[in-house]
């Protein structure tokens, strides 16, 4: 393992906080594969300069999943006393959540509560040490149990206590919630209860985050790094602390996430085991005022030139959809290159419900990947914005109704996003790449505006 001595950390611009979030090491067994991979990630965390104020670990510290309670305790002891011996927890607190490898039955839950006896006991009475909150000046950290036995087990989360806690700390400038299971599927891996929260629990949970202006929900479980946004709230998933052999090659990688919070918002960098920055984001997004966006005429034209740096490109579409009942695709904008390859970018509406759709085809001869969003109104005018953020992976295909509304990620099943897109040379507004007869927009008054910004 190459020795890493210093990794620059993001720091707040003025008063704020900076910390690390990583999870799913699934270690605790001396000499096992995950001990080595977890050590490679820990080396990067230990090298951060300045060091984090605290660390959040949303689950699956140890491999667990054993009915031998003594073996389970030995795993926890090895994890804390050997694998995490480098960390001075008196100076840098380490906060945990439950996980499917650590609280999978009543016995393992009792062991978790025993080894985590240092965690606050301010959660629901029947979840001592399983759900809790930490207040650090103007920052509220809430840790939830997404395997709540009294609600049915894995994929279930209690929300009454969460609502009370968020309301009681309404004065906190920054609010973050941590849990093991994601609410929204990641990289196409969908499955209620085991891969993400139960639908009814997830809907209630997310509504609370929106209602109480929570900035982000940080989770793990799916072996990837992923960020999405839904109604302005980030779902940030990090599960790269050790289980490399289960990660899709050439897509995911071992990592930790280092974050900074200040008056400007949240910034993060995703660091691999060499200390290199692989992904990054500043949130909220910043775009020029809508009045400054460039108008694009109907028909074919050269695409706006882009620099090599990562960018976000946004379009605003207005018009009236056709009154016919055909569900045939209608193009809002298509981006193509010379040759016979499919257009690398297509934005339009599909189906009788006129649902917003984005198709990306970055590789010739491979099927396009589809992202879909809301249905446009069947009557009257519509106005909607679509953005491609090259630093957010598959969650970076975004939409909102207008500039005063929050962004949301479109729904897709891909493990990659606009970062793979080769910027097209030509745009066609109102029809596809093969001319006016190709998936034309059948409505009226289509107008398109565009803007770009460097990340």
KOLRO-313766 format. One record per residue (C-alpha): residue in three letters; z, x, y. Coordinates in steps of 0.5 Angstrom, whole numbers, padded with zeros to 4 digits, always signed. Example, Ala and Ser with C-alpha at 12.3 -4.5 7.8 and 13.67 -1.06 7.14 Angstrom:
BEGIN
Ala+0016+0025-0009Ser+0014+0027-0002
//
This chain:
BEGIN
Unk+0000+0000+0000Unk-0002+0003+0007Unk+0004+0004+0011Unk+0004+0000+0018Unk+0008+0002+0023Unk+0007-0003+0029Unk+0003-0009+0030Unk+0003-0012+0037Unk+0006-0019+0038Unk+0004-0024+0042Unk+0009-0025+0048Unk+0011-0031+0052Unk+0008-0031+0059Unk+0014-0032+0063Unk+0020-0036+0060Unk+0019-0038+0053Unk+0019-0036+0045Unk+0016-0032+0040Unk+0017-0033+0033Unk+0014-0032+0026Unk+0012-0037+0021Unk+0010-0036+0013Unk+0011-0039+0007Unk+0009-0039-0001Unk+0011-0032-0003Unk+0013-0035-0010Unk+0017-0029-0012Unk+0024-0027-0014Unk+0022-0024-0020Unk+0022-0016-0021Unk+0016-0013-0022Unk+0012-0019-0022Unk+0005-0019-0018Unk+0008-0024-0013Unk+0013-0018-0011Unk+0008-0013-0009Unk+0003-0018-0005Unk+0010-0021-0002Unk+0012-0014+0000Unk+0005-0013+0003Unk+0006-0019+0008Unk+0013-0017+0009Unk+0011-0010+0012Unk+0007-0013+0017Unk+0012-0018+0019Unk+0017-0012+0020Unk+0012-0008+0024Unk+0011-0013+0029Unk+0013-0010+0036Unk+0017-0014+0039Unk+0020-0017+0033Unk+0020-0024+0033Unk+0026-0028+0035Unk+0027-0032+0029Unk+0023-0033+0023Unk+0021-0040+0019Unk+0019-0040+0012Unk+0017-0047+0010Unk+0018-0047+0003Unk+0017-0044-0004Unk+0020-0037-0003Unk+0021-0036-0011Unk+0017-0038-0017Unk+0022-0043-0019Unk+0020-0048-0024Unk+0025-0047-0029Unk+0030-0051-0033Unk+0034-0045-0033Unk+0039-0045-0028Unk+0042-0038-0029Unk+0035-0035-0028Unk+0033-0039-0022Unk+0040-0036-0019Unk+0037-0029-0021Unk+0031-0031-0017Unk+0034-0033-0011Unk+0039-0027-0011Unk+0033-0022-0012Unk+0029-0025-0006Unk+0035-0025-0001Unk+0038-0018-0003Unk+0032-0014-0005Unk+0025-0017-0002Unk+0028-0019+0004Unk+0033-0014+0005Unk+0029-0011+0011Unk+0031-0017+0015Unk+0037-0017+0019Unk+0038-0024+0019Unk+0044-0024+0024Unk+0039-0021+0029Unk+0033-0025+0027Unk+0035-0032+0024Unk+0031-0034+0018Unk+0030-0042+0017Unk+0027-0045+0011Unk+0025-0052+0008Unk+0025-0055+0001Unk+0019-0054-0003Unk+0016-0056-0010Unk+0018-0049-0013Unk+0025-0050-0011Unk+0027-0057-0011Unk+0024-0060-0016Unk+0029-0063-0020Unk+0037-0065-0019Unk+0039-0058-0021Unk+0034-0054-0017Unk+0036-0058-0011Unk+0044-0056-0012Unk+0042-0049-0013Unk+0038-0049-0006Unk+0044-0052-0003Unk+0048-0047-0005Unk+0044-0041-0004Unk+0042-0044+0003Unk+0049-0045+0005Unk+0048-0042+0012Unk+0043-0047+0014Unk+0046-0053+0019Unk+0049-0059+0016Unk+0047-0064+0021Unk+0041-0068+0017Unk+0042-0074+0014Unk+0049-0075+0010Unk+0045-0075+0003Unk+0041-0069+0005Unk+0046-0064+0007Unk+0042-0057+0008Unk+0035-0060+0006Unk+0034-0063+0013Unk+0037-0060+0019Unk+0035-0059+0026Unk+0036-0052+0030Unk+0036-0053+0038Unk+0035-0046+0041Unk+0035-0047+0049Unk+0029-0051+0051Unk+0026-0051+0044Unk+0028-0056+0038Unk+0026-0054+0031Unk+0027-0060+0026Unk+0026-0058+0019Unk+0025-0064+0014Unk+0025-0065+0006Unk+0018-0067+0004Unk+0021-0068-0003Unk+0026-0073-0001Unk+0029-0076-0008Unk+0032-0082-0005Unk+0025-0084-0003Unk+0022-0082-0009Unk+0021-0075-0010Unk+0015-0070-0008Unk+0011-0072-0002Unk+0016-0077+0001Unk+0020-0076+0007Unk+0025-0079+0011Unk+0023-0082+0018Unk+0029-0085+0021Unk+0034-0079+0022Unk+0027-0076+0024Unk+0026-0081+0030Unk+0034-0081+0032Unk+0034-0073+0032Unk+0027-0073+0036Unk+0030-0078+0041Unk+0037-0075+0042Unk+0033-0068+0044Unk+0028-0072+0049Unk+0030-0066+0054Unk+0027-0061+0050Unk+0021-0058+0053Unk+0018-0055+0046Unk+0019-0059+0040Unk+0016-0057+0033Unk+0017-0060+0026Unk+0017-0056+0020Unk+0016-0059+0012Unk+0013-0056+0006Unk+0007-0061+0005Unk+0002-0063+0010Unk+0000-0070+0012Unk-0007-0069+0012Unk-0012-0066+0007Unk-0014-0058+0007Unk-0020-0055+0005Unk-0022-0062+0001Unk-0016-0061-0003Unk-0013-0068-0003Unk-0008-0072-0007Unk-0003-0076-0004Unk+0004-0074-0006Unk+0003-0068-0009Unk-0002-0065-0004Unk+0000-0068+0002Unk+0005-0073+0004Unk+0005-0081+0001Unk+0000-0084+0006Unk+0005-0089+0008Unk+0010-0084+0009Unk+0005-0079+0013Unk+0003-0085+0017Unk+0010-0086+0020Unk+0012-0079+0020Unk+0005-0077+0024Unk+0007-0083+0029Unk+0014-0081+0031Unk+0011-0074+0032Unk+0006-0077+0037Unk+0011-0082+0040Unk+0016-0076+0042Unk+0011-0071+0044Unk+0012-0066+0038Unk+0007-0060+0039Unk+0006-0058+0032Unk+0008-0060+0025Unk+0008-0053+0021Unk+0007-0053+0014Unk+0005-0050+0007Unk+0004-0052+0000Unk-0004-0051+0000Unk-0006-0044-0001Unk-0009-0043+0005Unk-0009-0042+0013Unk-0011-0048+0016Unk-0010-0052+0023Unk-0012-0059+0025Unk-0011-0063+0031Unk-0010-0071+0030Unk-0008-0075+0037Unk-0006-0068+0040Unk-0001-0066+0035Unk-0003-0060+0031Unk-0002-0059+0024Unk-0001-0052+0022Unk-0001-0050+0015Unk+0001-0043+0013Unk+0001-0041+0005Unk-0001-0034+0005Unk+0006-0030+0003Unk+0004-0028-0004Unk+0000-0032-0008Unk-0007-0029-0007Unk-0009-0030-0014Unk-0010-0037-0013Unk-0013-0037-0006Unk-0021-0038-0006Unk-0024-0031-0005Unk-0028-0029+0001Unk-0025-0035+0005Unk-0017-0035+0005Unk-0013-0029+0005Unk-0005-0026+0005Unk-0003-0027+0012Unk+0003-0029+0016Unk+0003-0033+0023Unk+0006-0030+0029Unk+0007-0035+0035Unk+0008-0035+0042Unk+0011-0041+0047Unk+0011-0042+0054Unk+0009-0046+0060Unk+0002-0045+0058Unk+0003-0048+0051Unk+0002-0045+0044Unk-0002-0039+0042Unk-0002-0036+0035Unk-0005-0030+0031Unk-0006-0030+0024Unk-0005-0023+0021Unk-0007-0020+0014Unk-0004-0015+0010Unk-0007-0009+0014Unk-0004-0012+0021Unk-0011-0015+0023Unk-0012-0021+0027Unk-0016-0026+0023Unk-0016-0032+0027Unk-0013-0034+0033Unk-0012-0040+0038Unk-0009-0042+0045Unk-0007-0049+0045Unk-0008-0054+0049Unk-0016-0053+0050Unk-0018-0051+0057Unk-0025-0054+0059Unk-0029-0054+0065Unk-0028-0061+0069Unk-0033-0066+0066Unk-0036-0067+0073Unk-0039-0059+0072Unk-0042-0060+0065Unk-0049-0059+0065Unk-0054-0065+0064Unk-0059-0065+0058Unk-0065-0069+0058Unk-0068-0073+0052Unk-0073-0069+0048Unk-0073-0062+0046Unk-0071-0056+0050Unk-0068-0049+0049Unk-0061-0049+0047Unk-0056-0046+0052Unk-0055-0039+0051Unk-0048-0036+0048Unk-0045-0029+0048Unk-0043-0026+0042Unk-0035-0027+0043Unk-0032-0034+0040Unk-0033-0040+0044Unk-0032-0047+0044Unk-0038-0052+0046Unk-0037-0059+0048Unk-0042-0065+0049Unk-0041-0071+0052Unk-0045-0077+0050Unk-0046-0084+0053Unk-0050-0090+0052Unk-0051-0096+0048Unk-0052-0097+0040Unk-0058-0101+0037Unk-0056-0108+0036Unk-0060-0108+0029Unk-0056-0108+0022Unk-0060-0101+0020Unk-0055-0096+0017Unk-0060-0091+0018Unk-0058-0084+0021Unk-0059-0084+0029Unk-0059-0077+0032Unk-0055-0076+0039Unk-0057-0068+0038Unk-0060-0063+0033Unk-0060-0056+0034Unk-0066-0052+0030Unk-0069-0045+0029Unk-0076-0044+0028Unk-0078-0044+0020Unk-0077-0049+0015Unk-0069-0049+0014Unk-0065-0055+0015Unk-0063-0056+0022Unk-0056-0052+0023Unk-0053-0057+0027Unk-0054-0065+0027Unk-0049-0069+0031Unk-0051-0077+0031Unk-0048-0083+0028Unk-0049-0086+0021Unk-0048-0092+0017Unk-0048-0100+0019Unk-0041-0098+0022Unk-0045-0093+0027Unk-0040-0087+0025Unk-0040-0081+0029Unk-0042-0075+0024Unk-0043-0068+0025Unk-0047-0064+0020Unk-0047-0056+0019Unk-0052-0052+0015Unk-0051-0045+0016Unk-0054-0042+0010Unk-0061-0044+0008Unk-0062-0047+0001Unk-0055-0050+0001Unk-0053-0057+0002Unk-0050-0059+0009Unk-0043-0060+0010Unk-0041-0067+0013Unk-0035-0068+0018Unk-0034-0075+0020Unk-0030-0079+0026Unk-0029-0086+0029Unk-0034-0092+0029Unk-0038-0093+0036Unk-0037-0100+0039Unk-0042-0105+0036Unk-0043-0108+0043Unk-0043-0105+0050Unk-0043-0098+0052Unk-0040-0092+0049Unk-0037-0085+0051Unk-0035-0080+0047Unk-0034-0072+0047Unk-0035-0067+0041Unk-0033-0060+0041Unk-0034-0054+0036Unk-0029-0049+0036Unk-0031-0043+0033Unk-0023-0040+0032Unk-0021-0046+0029Unk-0024-0046+0022Unk-0026-0053+0019Unk-0021-0057+0024Unk-0025-0054+0030Unk-0030-0060+0029Unk-0027-0064+0034Unk-0028-0071+0038Unk-0024-0075+0043Unk-0026-0081+0047Unk-0026-0078+0054Unk-0022-0072+0058Unk-0016-0076+0059Unk-0015-0077+0051Unk-0012-0072+0046Unk-0017-0069+0041Unk-0017-0070+0034Unk-0021-0066+0028Unk-0026-0070+0025Unk-0025-0071+0017Unk-0029-0066+0012Unk-0028-0063+0006Unk-0030-0056+0008Unk-0026-0049+0008Unk-0030-0047+0014Unk-0032-0049+0020Unk-0037-0047+0026Unk-0035-0040+0026Unk-0041-0040+0020Unk-0046-0043+0025Unk-0052-0039+0027Unk-0053-0041+0034Unk-0059-0045+0034Unk-0065-0043+0039Unk-0067-0050+0040Unk-0064-0057+0042Unk-0067-0064+0041Unk-0063-0070+0044Unk-0064-0077+0041Unk-0068-0074+0035Unk-0068-0069+0029Unk-0072-0063+0028Unk-0078-0066+0026Unk-0080-0069+0032Unk-0079-0076+0035Unk-0080-0080+0029Unk-0074-0076+0025Unk-0067-0080+0026Unk-0069-0083+0033Unk-0063-0086+0037Unk-0065-0093+0037Unk-0060-0095+0042Unk-0061-0095+0050Unk-0059-0090+0056Unk-0057-0084+0052Unk-0054-0079+0056Unk-0052-0072+0054Unk-0048-0067+0058Unk-0046-0060+0055Unk-0041-0054+0057Unk-0038-0048+0054Unk-0032-0044+0054Unk-0030-0037+0052Unk-0024-0037+0047
//
